[in-house]
C-alpha cells in the first residue's frame, strides 16, 4: 500500500463503528467510512471535542450536525499547495487527502522528464492533481462536469499562487470531451482519471464506472502523444481491485508504456498506528 503520510494540516485520528475522526486544520470532524467495520472503543478524547458530525440517513444521503462554530471555508496546505475546505452536502470536504501520495508521484515524474509535458486530468474535482502537475511545470487540461467544482478548483489555483500557470479549465462530460479532442487531433503526454462509481454529466448523461471505464480508456489511448509519460487511473469503487485496474490498463493504454503498477492507497491513523485503505491507483509509466 502507498500511504499519504506527509500531511501536517490533515489527520485521521481514530476510526470505529463505520466512522472516522479527522482533524482538518485545527477543527475536528466525524464522517462515515464504509471500510471501518471494526468496533474499537472511543478512547481518544477528540471524539468528544468535535465541531461537526455527518450522519447518514436510512433513506440515502445524510446531513451535518454542527456542534461548535467552524471556520467555513478554511484553507489547508500541502507542500506549497493550498486548498479551500468546507463541509458539503455529500459528506465531502472538498479534498481527498489520500490522493497526496499520487500528487507527489506525478510531480516527481514530470520534473524528472526534463521536457514539456501536457497533462489531461479527467474527473478532476477540486484540482489537487491539476495543481501538483502545474507546480511541477506541466501544462494541464482540467476537465470536470460540475461548474461549481471547476470554480472551486480555480479558487484553489489562486490560493496556491498558480493561477498564472497554463491550465485550461473545462466544464464538460469527460467522455464527450475526449471524443472531441480525438477529432481535433490534440495529444497529451500524461492522463489522470479519477472517475466516480456513479454520476451524471452536465446534460444528464449517466456514468456507471463498470459499464463505461473500458471504453473510455480505449478512447484515451487515442489522445496519448507519441512519447507518453504516464497514465493514472484512480478508483474508490469497492469491487475494482488493484489487479482489475492493472488488467484494464494493460489491455487498453498499457501497450504504450514500459511498466504498470497498481496498489491500494491509504492514510495513517494516528491512534492505532494502522493505515486506513482509501481506494486504489493503477499507473502506467515510461520514465523513471
C-alpha positions in Angstrom: 0.0 0.0 0.0 1.2 3.5 -0.8 0.5 5.9 2.1 -0.1 9.7 2.1 1.9 10.2 5.3 3.2 13.8 4.8 0.2 15.9 5.8 0.6 18.5 8.5 -2.9 20.2 8.2 -4.9 17.0 8.0 -5.0 13.8 10.1 -7.2 10.8 10.7 -7.0 10.5 14.5 -9.1 7.4 15.0 -11.7 5.1 13.3 -14.6 3.0 14.7 -18.1 1.8 14.0 -18.3 2.9 10.4 -16.8 6.4 11.1 -13.5 8.2 11.0 -12.4 11.0 13.4 -10.5 13.6 11.4 -8.6 16.9 12.0 -8.8 19.5 9.3 -6.6 22.3 10.3 -7.5 22.9 14.0 -11.0 21.5 13.8 -12.4 18.0 14.3 -15.0 16.2 12.2 -16.6 12.8 12.2 -17.5 11.4 8.8 -18.8 7.9 7.7 -16.5 5.4 6.0 -17.8 2.1 4.8 -14.3 0.5 5.2 -14.4 0.9 9.0 -16.1 -2.4 10.0 -14.4 -2.7 13.4 -15.9 -1.6 16.8 -12.9 -0.3 18.7 -13.7 1.8 21.8 -13.8 5.6 21.5 -10.9 6.2 23.8 -9.3 9.3 22.2 -10.6 12.5 23.8 -11.1 14.2 20.4 -14.2 12.0 19.8 -15.9 14.3 22.4 -14.4 17.6 21.1 -15.8 17.5 17.5 -17.0 20.6 15.6 -19.3 18.7 13.2 -20.6 15.2 12.6 -22.0 13.9 9.3 -24.9 11.4 9.9 -26.1 9.1 7.1 -29.8 8.8 6.5 -31.6 5.5 6.2 -33.3 6.8 3.1 -29.9 7.7 1.4 -27.6 10.7 1.7 -27.3 12.4 5.1 -26.7 15.7 6.8 -24.3 17.6 9.0 -24.8 18.2 12.7 -22.8 21.2 13.8 -21.8 21.1 17.4 -19.3 24.0 17.6 -18.8 27.1 15.3 -16.4 26.3 12.5 -14.4 28.4 10.1 -16.0 27.9 6.7 -14.5 28.0 4.3 -11.0 27.5 5.6 -7.7 26.6 3.9 -5.2 23.9 4.5 -1.7 23.4 2.9 0.2 20.6 1.4 3.8 21.1 0.2 3.2 24.6 -1.1 -0.4 23.9 -2.4 -3.4 25.5 -0.6 -7.0 24.2 -0.7 -10.3 25.6 0.3 -12.1 23.2 2.7 -15.7 23.2 3.8 -18.4 20.6 4.6 -20.6 19.7 1.6 -24.0 18.1 1.4 -22.4 14.9 0.2 -20.2 14.4 3.3 -17.1 15.5 1.4 -14.9 18.4 2.5 -13.6 19.4 -1.0 -10.5 17.3 -0.9 -9.4 13.7 -0.9 -6.2 13.8 1.3 -5.1 10.2 0.3 -4.5 11.5 -3.2 -1.5 13.4 -2.0 0.6 10.2 -2.5 -0.3 10.4 -6.2 0.3 14.2 -6.4 3.9 13.6 -5.2 4.5 10.9 -7.7 3.1 12.9 -10.6 5.3 15.8 -9.7 8.4 13.6 -9.5 7.6 12.1 -12.9 7.1 15.5 -14.5 10.2 17.1 -13.0 12.3 14.1 -13.9 11.2 14.1 -17.5 13.1 17.3 -18.4 10.8 18.0 -21.3 7.5 19.9 -21.7 4.6 17.8 -20.5 0.9 18.2 -21.5 -1.5 16.6 -18.9 -5.1 15.8 -19.3 -6.9 15.5 -15.9 -10.4 13.9 -16.2 -13.0 13.9 -13.4 -10.6 16.3 -11.9 -12.7 17.5 -8.9 -11.1 20.5 -7.0 -7.8 20.2 -8.6 -5.3 18.6 -6.3 -3.6 16.6 -9.2 -4.0 19.6 -11.6 -2.2 22.0 -9.2 0.5 19.5 -8.4 1.3 18.9 -12.1 1.2 22.6 -12.8 3.5 23.3 -9.9 5.9 20.8 -11.4 5.9 22.7 -14.7 3.3 20.9 -16.8 0.5 22.4 -18.9 -2.8 20.9 -17.7 -6.3 20.5 -19.1 -8.6 20.2 -16.2 -12.0 18.6 -17.0 -15.0 18.1 -14.8 -18.7 18.0 -15.4 -19.6 20.2 -12.4 -19.4 24.0 -12.9 -19.3 24.6 -9.1 -16.4 22.1 -8.7 -14.4 23.6 -11.5 -14.9 27.1 -9.9 -13.7 25.6 -6.6 -10.6 24.2 -8.4 -9.8 27.7 -9.8 -10.1 29.2 -6.3 -7.5 26.6 -5.2 -5.2 27.7 -8.0 -5.4 31.3 -6.8 -4.8 30.2 -3.2 -1.8 28.2 -4.4 -0.5 31.1 -6.4 -0.7 29.0 -9.6 -3.5 30.9 -11.4 -1.0 32.2 -14.0 0.1 28.7 -15.0 -1.0 27.1 -18.3 -4.2 25.4 -17.1 -7.3 25.0 -19.3 -10.5 24.8 -17.1 -13.1 22.8 -18.9 -16.7 22.1 -17.8 -17.8 19.1 -19.8 -18.7 15.4 -19.8 -15.4 13.7 -19.8 -16.2 11.1 -22.5 -17.6 13.7 -24.9 -14.6 15.9 -24.3 -12.1 13.1 -25.2 -14.1 12.3 -28.3 -13.8 16.0 -29.4 -10.1 16.0 -28.6 -9.7 13.0 -30.9 -11.4 14.8 -33.7 -9.2 17.9 -33.1 -6.0 15.8 -33.2 -4.9 17.0 -29.8 -2.4 14.9 -27.8 -1.3 14.6 -24.2 1.8 13.2 -22.6 0.1 12.2 -19.4 -3.5 11.4 -18.5 -5.1 11.2 -15.0 -8.5 9.7 -14.4 -10.4 9.8 -11.1 -13.9 8.6 -12.1 -16.8 8.3 -9.7 -18.5 5.0 -9.2 -21.7 6.6 -10.4 -22.6 10.1 -11.6 -24.3 12.4 -14.2 -22.8 14.7 -16.7 -23.9 18.3 -17.3 -26.5 17.2 -19.8 -27.9 14.4 -17.6 -25.6 11.7 -19.0 -25.5 8.7 -16.7 -22.0 7.4 -15.7 -21.6 4.0 -14.2 -17.9 3.1 -13.9 -18.2 -0.7 -14.5 -20.1 0.0 -17.8 -18.1 2.9 -19.0 -14.4 2.7 -17.9 -13.1 0.2 -20.6 -14.5 2.2 -23.5 -13.2 5.5 -22.0 -9.7 4.0 -21.6 -9.7 3.0 -25.2 -10.8 6.5 -26.2 -8.0 8.0 -24.1 -5.4 5.8 -25.9 -6.2 7.9 -29.0 -5.2 11.2 -27.3 -1.8 9.9 -26.0 1.2 11.5 -27.5 3.9 9.5 -29.3 6.1 9.6 -26.2 3.6 9.4 -23.2 5.0 9.8 -19.7 2.3 8.2 -17.6 -1.3 7.2 -17.3 -3.0 7.1 -13.9 -6.4 5.5 -13.0 -7.9 6.1 -9.6 -10.9 4.2 -8.1 -13.0 4.2 -5.0 -15.3 1.5 -6.3 -15.4 -1.4 -3.9 -15.3 -4.2 -6.5 -12.5 -2.7 -8.6 -9.3 -4.2 -7.1 -5.8 -3.0 -8.0 -5.4 -6.2 -10.0 -8.5 -5.5 -12.0 -7.3 -1.9 -12.6 -3.9 -3.1 -13.8 -5.6 -5.5 -16.2 -7.8 -2.7 -17.5 -4.7 -0.5 -18.2 -2.8 -3.4 -19.6 -5.5 -4.3 -22.2 -6.1 -0.7 -23.3 -3.4 2.0 -22.9 -0.8 -0.3 -21.4 0.8 -1.3 -24.7 2.2 2.3 -24.9 4.1 2.0 -21.6 7.0 0.1 -20.2 5.5 -0.8 -16.8 2.2 -0.9 -14.9 1.9 -0.9 -11.1 -1.3 -1.0 -9.1 -1.7 -0.5 -5.4 -4.1 0.5 -2.6 -3.6 4.0 -1.3 -4.3 4.9 2.3 -3.9 7.3 5.2 -2.3 6.7 8.5 -4.5 6.5 11.6 -2.7 8.3 14.5 -4.4 6.5 17.4 -4.0 2.9 16.2 -0.8 3.2 14.1 -2.5 1.3 11.3 -3.4 2.5 7.8 -7.0 3.1 6.5 -7.3 2.0 2.9 -8.9 4.7 0.7 -9.1 3.3 -2.8 -6.6 2.2 -5.4 -4.5 3.6 -8.2 -3.0 1.9 -11.2 -0.2 3.8 -13.0 1.4 3.0 -16.4 4.8 4.7 -16.8 7.5 5.1 -19.4 10.2 7.0 -17.5 12.0 6.7 -14.1 
